[in-house]
Structure formats: C-alpha cells, structure tokens
Amino acid sequence: MKSTQPQPHQKSVLLIGFDPKFIPYNAPEYVREGWEAEDTSTGVYQIEQDLLNAGYNAQSQLIDQGETAIKVTTETLKSRQWDIVCIGAGVRKGPRSAFVLFEKLINLVKDLAPQAKICFNESPRSTVDAVKRWDE
C-alpha cells in the first residue's frame, strides 16, 4: 500500500483493515453500524493523509478475510519497526467469521512488533484520535 517517506521524528503507524472489496456491507454487523462502501474506501486513504498531517508516518495494510491476511500482515510487520498498530473496526466488529482472524492479528503484532502500542478505531474518522491515545 501507499507509504510516505518517514521523517526521523515521525512515529510509524501501521493501519490494518479489511480491503473494502472484501467487506460484506449487507451483513448485519455492518448494517447495524451504518457502514457504507464509499465511506470506507475513501476513509482508508484519507486516514494516511490525516495521520501525516498530524505528524505520523502511516502505512495501510488492507487485508482479505482469509489466510492471505496473515501472510501479508506478517511480511509488513517484519518490514520495519512499528511504533503503533491500529486494527480497524471492521476487523473487530465485522462478521463472526473474522473473530479468529482478529485474534491471529493481535498475536502477530504481539510476536512481531512487541514494542508497538496497539490501538483500535471506531470508524475511519476516529483513527487519528485512536493513534494519539497511545502516542507517548
């Protein structure tokens, strides 16, 4: 995914979330939360810019809902040191089938980026606030 060149003073932020094309927006979990495909697609890319404007170096890792998600996230976590990892609300609040994937992602972060703070957003719009909560 898109990444900006890190500045020496910028903290690195990894944003893990479902690729919008893999989100079943008609699933009860998403309908209840009021998610829409257009908002999510726009939000994913806007978050990186918002975090850059707030002084962070952010990279999005868009995943599917299967084993490919673990493989690509493992590669990304190993690619550099991460200060903060944000796991998106869609992964946590999504279909029950994503629950085990969520657990696997938490354990990957714990194992491969033990120094990173983990945060969670409520929606794409709340990501900057979630990151700032854990910025020391």
C-alpha positions as CSV (number, residue, x, y, z in Angstrom):
1,M,0.0,0.0,0.0
2,K,0.9,3.6,-0.2
3,S,3.5,4.8,2.3
4,T,5.2,8.1,2.9
5,Q,8.9,8.5,3.5
6,P,9.4,8.5,7.2
7,Q,11.0,11.6,8.9
8,P,13.4,11.0,11.8
9,H,10.9,12.4,14.3
10,Q,7.8,10.7,12.9
11,K,6.3,7.7,14.6
12,S,5.5,4.8,12.3
13,V,1.8,3.7,12.3
14,L,0.5,0.5,10.7
15,L,-3.2,0.6,9.9
16,I,-4.6,-2.9,9.4
17,G,-8.1,-3.2,8.0
18,F,-10.3,-5.1,5.5
19,D,-9.9,-4.2,1.9
20,P,-13.3,-2.5,1.1
21,K,-13.9,-5.0,-1.7
22,F,-14.0,-7.8,0.9
23,I,-16.5,-6.2,3.3
24,P,-20.0,-7.6,3.1
25,Y,-21.8,-4.3,3.7
26,N,-25.2,-6.1,3.8
27,A,-24.1,-8.3,6.8
28,P,-26.0,-7.4,10.0
29,E,-22.8,-6.3,11.7
30,Y,-22.1,-3.6,9.1
31,V,-25.7,-2.6,8.6
32,R,-26.1,-2.1,12.4
33,E,-23.0,0.2,12.4
34,G,-24.1,2.1,9.3
35,W,-21.0,1.3,7.2
36,E,-21.1,2.2,3.5
37,A,-18.6,1.1,0.9
38,E,-17.9,4.6,-0.4
39,D,-17.2,5.9,3.1
40,T,-14.8,3.0,3.8
41,S,-13.0,3.2,0.5
42,T,-12.4,7.0,0.8
43,G,-11.7,6.7,4.5
44,V,-8.9,4.2,4.2
45,Y,-6.8,6.5,2.1
46,Q,-7.8,9.7,3.9
47,I,-6.6,8.3,7.2
48,E,-3.0,8.1,5.9
49,Q,-3.1,11.8,4.9
50,D,-4.7,12.8,8.2
51,L,-2.0,11.0,10.1
52,L,0.7,12.6,8.0
53,N,-0.8,16.0,8.7
54,A,-0.8,15.1,12.4
55,G,3.0,14.3,12.3
56,Y,2.9,10.5,11.8
57,N,4.2,8.2,9.1
58,A,1.4,5.8,8.3
59,Q,1.0,2.8,6.1
60,S,-2.2,0.9,5.4
61,Q,-2.3,-2.8,5.2
62,L,-5.5,-3.8,3.5
63,I,-6.4,-7.5,4.1
64,D,-8.9,-10.1,3.0
65,Q,-10.7,-12.3,5.4
66,G,-8.6,-15.4,4.9
67,E,-5.1,-16.8,5.4
68,T,-3.7,-14.3,2.9
69,A,-4.3,-11.7,5.6
70,I,-1.9,-13.4,7.9
71,K,0.8,-13.8,5.3
72,V,0.7,-10.1,4.1
73,T,0.5,-8.8,7.7
74,T,3.4,-10.9,8.7
75,E,5.5,-9.5,5.9
76,T,4.5,-5.9,6.7
77,L,5.2,-6.3,10.4
78,K,8.7,-7.7,9.6
79,S,9.4,-4.9,7.1
80,R,10.3,-2.3,9.7
81,Q,9.8,-1.3,13.3
82,W,6.3,-0.1,14.1
83,D,5.5,2.3,16.9
84,I,1.7,2.0,16.8
85,V,-0.5,-0.6,15.1
86,C,-4.2,0.2,14.6
87,I,-6.5,-2.7,13.9
88,G,-9.6,-1.3,12.2
89,A,-13.2,-1.5,13.5
90,G,-14.3,-3.6,10.5
91,V,-12.0,-6.5,11.6
92,R,-13.3,-6.3,15.2
93,K,-16.9,-5.6,14.6
94,G,-17.3,-7.5,11.4
95,P,-18.7,-10.9,10.7
96,R,-18.3,-13.5,13.4
97,S,-16.1,-15.4,10.9
98,A,-13.5,-12.6,11.3
99,F,-13.2,-13.2,15.1
100,V,-10.4,-15.8,14.8
101,L,-8.6,-13.6,12.3
102,F,-8.7,-10.7,14.8
103,E,-7.1,-13.0,17.4
104,K,-4.4,-14.0,15.0
105,L,-3.7,-10.4,14.1
106,I,-3.3,-9.5,17.8
107,N,-0.9,-12.3,18.3
108,L,1.1,-11.4,15.2
109,V,1.5,-7.9,16.5
110,K,2.5,-9.2,19.9
111,D,5.1,-11.6,18.5
112,L,6.5,-9.5,15.6
113,A,6.2,-5.9,16.9
114,P,6.3,-6.3,20.7
115,Q,7.4,-2.7,21.2
116,A,4.3,-1.4,19.3
117,K,1.3,0.0,21.0
118,I,-2.0,-1.4,19.8
119,C,-5.0,0.8,19.2
120,F,-8.5,0.4,17.8
121,N,-10.7,2.9,16.0
122,E,-14.5,3.0,15.9
123,S,-14.5,4.1,12.3
124,P,-12.1,5.6,9.8
125,R,-12.9,9.0,11.1
126,S,-11.7,8.1,14.6
127,T,-8.3,6.7,13.7
128,V,-6.2,9.8,14.4
129,D,-7.7,10.0,17.9
130,A,-7.1,6.3,18.4
131,V,-3.4,6.7,17.4
132,K,-2.9,9.8,19.6
133,R,-4.3,7.9,22.7
134,W,-1.2,5.7,22.6
135,D,1.4,8.1,21.4
136,E,3.9,8.6,24.3
